[in-house]
Amino acid sequence: MDQNSADDTPRVIERSLDPDNWDEFRALGHRAFDDMVDYLQTIRDRPVWQALPESAQSLFAMPLPVYGSGPATVYDRVRDDILPYPTGNIHPRFWSWVGGTGTATQLIADMVISTMNSAGLGFDEVASTHVELQLLGWLKEMLGYPAGASGLLVSGGSMANLVGMAVARNQMAVTDVRKHGVCNSGEPKPRFYASSETHSSVRKAVELLGLGNDSLHTIPVCDDFTIDTAALRDAINADRHQGYRPACIVANVGTVNTGAIDPLPALADIASSERLWLHADAAFGAFARLSPRYQTLVEGLERADSLAFDLHKWLYVQYDCGCVLVRDSDAHRNAFSVLPSYLRSLDRGLASGPLNFSEYGVQLSRSFKALRAWMGLKSEGVQRYAEQIEQNIRQASYLTGLVMQHPDLELLSPTSLNIVNFRYAAAGLNAEALNELNAEILMILQERGIAAPSSTLLNGRFSLRVAICNHRSRREDFDLLVGSVVEIARELCGTDSSR
Ligand SMILES: *Cc1c(COP(=O)(O)O)cnc(C)c1O
């Protein structure tokens, strides 16, 4: 007999995805949090990198789960087969690419972010909107950027460059790019200028903006890897004569290869006399501004029309978090604003928030990532961050000293900020053999879990590249790095390491 026949209303079974047993979930959560804190606290005792073992690999070969096995069982696999294999940037001897470390406080932020699960719209009159606006205000203050500028938190430097350069493209166009697009015949083609050391995301942005990478005029660098401003002036003049329309200079405030800082005041002067937009890619270099000792290095940053930087690099914020600031907030909004009726704000109630973040960038729904940086800054204070950044700069010069003192090591770029490039330069090896030797040294350093520099090519030389945005590194870590490089090199060259 049908269950429902006893009474006429059918019994509707409704469920949610909430735990069946909240007490069990709470216990699991406490256990998981304890595991995370233990893991972070003992990070120094672990290898900086290790390859995934078979047990972990097998996890990733498993089929789509049709029926769940419950959070406790899943968590055990995560703890055993995922947690031990991170990129490693939380480790004190990780110096690859430009990896930031993150801080413990933000673990708590992550729980709050997930619990609230706010949509980050801005026109929602909720706490996340005000946290983000307050954070943007603090960032402007920290970087000496005008308080009236608009800003947006984005996924990272790549997206920040795209947003800033989109504003540049539109502002510098002759016709309405949003209406007509970029390919109007007869119009002079726009030109963007950036040095040969510029990050790949700038080229990507030019391509995504429909300009074609022919429009990115690459300017050579000087010996210190900063842009050759005389060559830049010549290029702008030559382009004008050939019927192009110079539109934007992209300044590097800390190049990814060597940390070189383009001469910002000179670039700002050129931009203003040539009436060009100045966009600064300050992905990590921006925060040198926090240090009274080193802020002169990034003088002129405040003159950029748009500024892209990462919080997940040298502000030690967990991934992912970048920011774009634009001096002319109307220009910023004009590049992105589309307001259909369903996104309009109202005078009162939930939709009465102060602004619509979607008018300033690509995304509509966004995570409440602002809370991580906000909690970090509130917990530590900006003074502590300034000290950590200074510590990293001093560590870079300490490592530079170790390299220069060692007869078998060679510095491959001047250390201007927090990036050191060097190699083992054994006598009697040709250029190609030296490159192979140093690549081998790097891979062994990583495979043995000792340290994780990354690599680059500088003037054709394979470089061990050490980028220091790591608040856990200590001088002894750089001693160990140098000692290990030399030891591995001698093993590889067959010379006695005990000499
Ligand atoms: C890291 C970096 C970028 C890209 O930033 P993401 O956050 O990785 O997207 C751009 N420019 C420079 C100089 C960088 O160091």
The ligand as a Gaussian input file, in Angstrom:
#p B3LYP/6-31G(d) Opt

LIG

0 1
 C       53.768000      37.613000     -10.313000
 C       53.867000      38.732000     -11.277000
 C       52.812000      39.026000     -12.166000
 C       51.585000      38.136000     -12.257000
 O       50.893000      38.107000     -11.063000
 P       49.941000      36.861000     -10.667000
 O       49.492000      37.228000      -9.315000
 O       50.794000      35.637000     -10.685000
 O       48.847000      36.822000     -11.672000
 C       52.940000      40.119000     -12.976000
 N       54.046000      40.898000     -12.940000
 C       55.082000      40.632000     -12.115000
 C       56.270000      41.540000     -12.115000
 C       55.021000      39.546000     -11.254000
 O       56.043000      39.287000     -10.413000

